[in-house]
Amino acid sequence: MKYLLLLIACLAYSSALVHFKQLEKGANGCKMGKLEMKVSDTVQDPEVCGVYQCMNTKGEALIYYCQIPPHFIGCYKWAVLTFLDFPECCWTCAMYVWCDKDGKRIWGYTANP
């Protein structure tokens, strides 16, 4: 519930998306691999700027995520930082940076100054 207002803002003002996802049935909700979620619990998705929310004991879930920050923020580049928590990652400007294998920055993500 703590994400409700921010989620509504993301849905209304950015490129936020909501999708249905069938997960495994858990003892009290949903199961993602070894992770058990109770009904209405949310879990951060490590691959995208988003969260999974378990809807019932049948393993049905919703995925809330955003693809890019909203246009009114005025970001120079349109990328998201997947290591930030949802929905903060929806509201943070980011840009690509290149890095080599020795750690010299030539590719990757960074927040805009």
C-alpha positions in Angstrom: 0.0 0.0 0.0 2.9 2.4 0.6 3.5 2.4 -3.2 -0.1 3.2 -4.1 0.1 6.9 -4.6 3.4 6.7 -6.3 2.1 4.0 -8.5 -0.9 6.0 -9.5 1.4 8.9 -10.4 3.6 6.6 -12.4 0.6 5.3 -14.3 -0.8 8.7 -14.9 2.3 10.7 -15.8 4.9 8.3 -17.2 5.3 5.3 -19.4 4.3 2.9 -16.6 2.8 -0.4 -17.5 0.9 -3.1 -15.7 0.8 -6.7 -16.8 -0.7 -9.9 -15.6 1.8 -12.7 -14.7 1.0 -16.3 -13.7 3.5 -17.4 -11.0 3.7 -20.7 -9.2 1.1 -21.3 -6.5 2.6 -20.8 -3.0 1.4 -21.9 0.4 -0.1 -18.5 1.2 0.1 -16.7 -2.2 2.6 -16.8 -5.0 6.0 -18.4 -5.5 8.9 -17.0 -7.6 11.6 -19.7 -7.6 12.4 -20.1 -3.9 10.8 -16.8 -2.9 7.4 -17.1 -1.2 5.0 -14.1 -1.4 1.9 -13.6 0.6 -1.2 -12.2 -1.0 -0.7 -8.4 -1.6 3.1 -8.6 -1.0 5.3 -6.9 -3.5 8.8 -7.9 -4.6 11.3 -5.8 -6.6 12.2 -7.1 -10.0 16.0 -7.1 -10.4 15.8 -7.0 -14.2 13.6 -4.0 -14.7 12.3 -0.9 -12.9 9.3 -2.6 -11.4 7.7 -4.8 -8.8 5.6 -8.0 -8.8 2.5 -8.0 -6.6 0.9 -11.3 -5.6 -2.9 -11.1 -6.1 -4.2 -14.4 -4.7 -3.3 -17.9 -3.6 -3.6 -19.2 -7.3 -0.2 -17.6 -8.1 -1.7 -14.8 -10.1 0.3 -11.6 -10.0 0.6 -8.2 -11.5 3.8 -6.6 -12.7 4.1 -2.8 -12.3 7.0 -1.2 -14.1 8.1 1.8 -16.2 10.1 1.9 -19.4 11.4 5.5 -19.2 11.0 8.5 -16.8 8.1 10.8 -17.6 8.7 13.5 -20.2 8.0 16.4 -17.9 11.0 15.6 -15.7 13.1 16.8 -18.7 15.8 14.0 -18.8 18.5 14.4 -21.4 18.6 10.7 -22.2 15.8 8.1 -21.7 17.1 5.2 -19.6 16.2 3.7 -16.3 18.4 2.6 -13.4 17.4 -0.9 -12.4 19.4 -0.9 -9.2 17.1 1.8 -7.7 13.9 0.8 -5.9 10.5 1.1 -7.7 9.1 3.7 -8.2 12.2 5.9 -7.6 13.8 4.4 -10.7 10.8 5.8 -12.7 11.6 9.3 -11.5 15.4 9.3 -11.9 17.1 10.6 -15.0 19.8 8.3 -16.4 22.1 8.1 -19.3 24.3 5.4 -20.9 28.0 5.4 -20.2 30.5 3.0 -21.9 33.0 1.0 -19.7 35.7 -1.4 -20.6 36.6 -4.7 -18.9 39.2 -3.0 -16.7 36.6 -0.7 -15.1 37.4 2.3 -17.2 34.0 3.8 -18.0 33.0 3.4 -21.6 29.5 1.9 -21.1 26.8 1.5 -18.4 24.2 3.6 -16.7 24.6 6.7 -14.6 22.3 9.3 -13.1 22.2 12.6 -15.0 23.9 15.5 -13.2 
